[in-house]
Amino acid sequence: MDYKVKKIKLQAKKQVFSGMLGSNSSLFKGQGFDFMELRECQDGDDVKHIDWIVTAKKNKPFVKIFHEQRQLNIAILPLLSGSLHFGTTRLKSELLTHIYAILAFIALKNGEKCQKILHHHPQKITNHYEIEEDIKYLLNYEYINKEVDFKDYENIKLSKSLLFILGDFVGDFDLSKLAKKHDVIAIIIRDRFEENPSDLGYIDAIDPTTGGKRELYFSSEFCSEYKKTILENDKKLYTHFKRHRVRYQKIYTDENPYKKLLILNRS
């Protein structure tokens, strides 16, 4: 077995099955899919479930109560773009693979119905061997010269699911159609250098999405403008997520992805 494949598989399995960080079953608590009733708000209720129209009419807070499904439909969608072929601590593509493995192993451990979307259509994940093969596929994928066209995923034939979308989310993304049908969670994968570049002088750079080569001068002015561009990208992204009730978590290449995924559930 390839060293990196074995390493990621063993790390993910240890994190999920050792229980060192407590129960991971709560990670897959969705926002609820089947509406049951309205009732007055009580201590501990999630403010996201407040029905603001009824609250305004009654002049006191009311929340929507949902019927919780006994078995969730979990779906994992990795966005495999060339921009993932970058990293200072480790490649973003390696972090994406690790996160994918963690989510898949948790789903199997909890007995959830889990599907992957690696080839523009859903496929079931049923055993550990399949996860190992997916790890190998994601690590060996030719990321260079690949761009993501999100329209390819808007009409996926997928039952209502807790949908994890993994990618670096640099550029324009429209999750509105998917968010109407699914409970979407976006996992943003980044390297810290992308958001806070340093003055490197002249370097020979390759655009991983197009393969184009050019010489860049990483001056302080260039780094400042690049940082500003990323901040504007993320401000637009977070506004879009909030508008369409998409939960999200950003995970950097130097962080423990398992810990960050558990924090997501409490945020």
N, C-alpha and C positions, 0 to 999 in steps of 0.2 A: 504494500500500500504506500502511495506517495506520502512523504513525511508531513507535508502541510495538511493533506486530507486527514491523516491519522490524528494530527495534533488538534485540529479544529473539532473533529468528531469526539475525541476524548475529553476535551475541555468542555464542550457543550453538554455532553452526557453527565459529566461530573457535576457541573453547575445545576443541572436540572434534577438529577436523581439523588444527589447526596443530601439535599435538604439543608445544606449549611446556612443558607440565607432565609430559611423558613419556607412556608408554603408558597408554591408558585401557581397554584390553581386559580387564585384571584386575578391573575393577569388577564384571563380570558372572560372577565365579567363585562359583557357588552352593555349598551345603554338600554337594552330591552327592545323587543320587536313587536310584541302583541299587546296593544292597549287594552286595559281592563276597565278602569274607572278613574274618577276624580275624588280626591279627599282633601281635607284641610291639611296644610303643611304642619309637620311635626319636627321636633329636634332631630337632627341627623339626616334629614332629607336632602337630596342633591338639588341645588338651586337650578341646575340645568333642566330639571323636570317640572319646574313651575309653569303652569298654564297662565300666561300673563293676561289673556283676554278675560278668563273667568275670574282671576284675581282682581282685575279692575272692576268688574261688575259686582262682585260680592264685597269688595272693599276689605278683603283679607286673603292671604295667600292660599292657593290651592295647587296641588301637584298631581301630575299624571302618574298612575300606577300601571305598571306593565306586568304581564305574565311572563315569568322567567322560563325560558326553554330548558328542559332537562339536559339536552345535548346541543351544544352550539355547533354551528357551521363555521369553521375557521378556514380562511383562504389567505395565502401568502403570495404577493405579487412583487418580485424583484424587478426594478427598472434598470436594465443592463446597458448603460451608456458608456461611451469612451471616457467620460470624465471621471469614472470610478477608478481608472488606471492611474492613480496618483496617491501619494502618501509619504509623510516624513517618518512616522513611527512604524506604520505598516500601510499597505495599500487599502484604499477604501473598499475595493472589491473583496479583499480578505475579511474586512469587518462585516460587510454585507453578508458574506457566506456564513460567518460565525452567528450573526443574528438570525439568519434563516434557519440554521441548525437548532438553535435554542428554541425558537418558536415551534418548529416541527416536533422536536422531542417532547416539549411540554404538552402539545396537543395529543400525542400518542400516550403519554403518561396519564393524562386526564381522561382518556377514552373519548375525546372529541372527534367529530368528523372533520378531517383536515384535507384541504386541496392546495396544490401548488399551481401557479400560472407561469410556466417557464417558456411555453411555446405558443402563446396567445390563446390557449384554451386550457380549462381546468383539468387537472389529473389528481386522483386520490393519492394520499400518502398513507400507506398501511403498515409499514414495518421499518426497522432500523436500517436494513440493507438499502432500501430506497433512499433514505436520507443520506447515507454514505455516498451513493451514486450521484445524488444532487450536489453534495459538497464538491465532489470531483468535477462535476460539470461546471459549477460556478467558478471554481478556481482556475480551470483550464479554458474558460470561455475567452474568445478573442474580442476583448473590449475595444481595442483600437479601431477607429473609423466607424464606430457604432453610435447612432443617435436614436433617441426614444421619441416615437410619434405617439403621443398619449391617446390619440383618436383610435388607435388600434385596440385599445383596451376598454373603450367606453361601452361597447355592446357585448361584452363577454357574457356567455350563457352560464350564469352562476346564481345558485339559490341565494336568498337573503343570508348574508354572512357577516361575521366580524372580519373585516378585510384589512390586513396589514400590507401597506405599500412601502417598499424599501428602496431608497435612492438618495442621491445628494440634492435633488430638487433645486438645481441651478438652472434658471430659465423660466419659461412660461409653462405652467401646469394648471389644468382645469379638472378638478375632482368633483364638480357639481353633479354630474350625472350619476357617478358611482355613489356619491354620498346620499342621493335621494333613495337609493335602494338598499345600501349597505351601511353598517356601522364602521366607518373608515378610520383607521389609525395610520398616520404617516410617520415613518421612522426616517429621520433626516440624518444622513451619514456624511460627516465632514472631517477634514483635517484642519487643525488649528492654523496652519500656515495659510490656508485659503482665506481665512477671515482676518488674519493679522500678518501679512507678508513682510519680510525684512529686506533691506537693501543688499542685493547680491551682486550688483554691477551687471555687466553683460553676460548673458547666458544663451545657449542654443536651445530653443524650446520647440516642442512638437505638440500640436493641437491634437489631443487624443480622440476627438470626435470626427475630425476630418483628415488627420494624418499630415496636415500641412506643417512645414518647418519654417522657422523664422528666428532671427536674433532679437532678443528683448533686452532692454536696459532697465533693470530693477532699481531705479533711482527712488529716493524718498518721495518724490512727487508722484511717480508711477504707482508706488505701493499705497499711497494715500488715496489716489483715485480708484484703485482696484478695491480697496477696503470699503470705500464709499459705495461702489457698485454692488458689492455683496450685501451690504446693509440694506440698500434699497430693495434688492431682490428679496431678502428675507422679510422686510416690512410688508411688501406686497403679498408674499406667501402667507404670512400669519393672518393678515386681514382676510384672505381667501379662505383659510382654514376656519376662522371664527365665523364667517358668514355661513358656511356650509356645515358647521358643527363637526368638524374633523379634529379629532384629538391628535396630538403629535408629541414626539420626543426627539431631541437632537442628541446624537451619540458621536463622539470624536474618536479618532483612531487610537488615541492613547488612553481610552477609558475602558472600564469593564462593562461590556454590553448587557450582561445579565442583571447587574445592579441597576443600570439605567432603565431597563425594561420594567423592573419592579417599581421603581419610582414613578414611572408613567401611570401605573394603576392608582397611585395615591395622589396624583397631581390633579 
